[in-house]
Amino acid sequence: MIRINKFTGFILLAAGLSLTSCDKDDTTTTDNFDTAGTYNQNDQMARPAINTVFVNASRKNEFNTTTPSMMNAAFNTQFQSVLTGFGYTTNILGLDKPTFASVLVTDVLNVKMSGPTTFYDGTNVLTGRSLADDVITTELILIFGGATGASNPGLRDDNVNANDKAFLPSFPFLAAPF
């Protein structure tokens, strides 16, 4: 019952996912994209749902303002604790709990300069992300799928298999608004 409740919370929190944003300190608003001034980091969300689920509310601001190179030292224990609560032991990548926590905790989007760019395609892992990558299902498989990716069938898929509108074939690639 605990896993189902935590999973339900995982999905609900993932649904409320927001994009990275910054607030400009001054109140001047212009349409010419003025980049002068001081900006503050408000949120990091390179990997959807990871920040939302693994970082508790009391440490959310700390996480969002921590330099990625310092995240493992500051948050690995907390991420391992959440994985323990989910019953995690290993995943299809063969990562034990401390190693997987170190992968998850550094909230950056990796970019591979050559070869496939994908969140996970069965071979390539975290080499980037295309718009069509099923990021949430991939994260669920890595967390709940066990050593083969087949454990916990009800917990390893969000059942959202495609965008509601087709992506554009050229820049800006995002689906046209409704």
Buried (B, 14 or more C-beta within 10 A) or exposed (E): EEBEEBBEEBBEBBEEEEEBEEEBEEEEEEEEEEEEEEEEBEBBBBBBBBBBBBBEEEBEEEBBEBEEEEBBEBBBEBBBEBBEEBBBEBBBBEBEBEBBBBBBBBBEEBEEEEEEBBBBEEEBBBBBBEEEBBBBBBBBBBBBBBEEBEBBEEBBBBEEEEEEEEBEEEEEEEEEEE
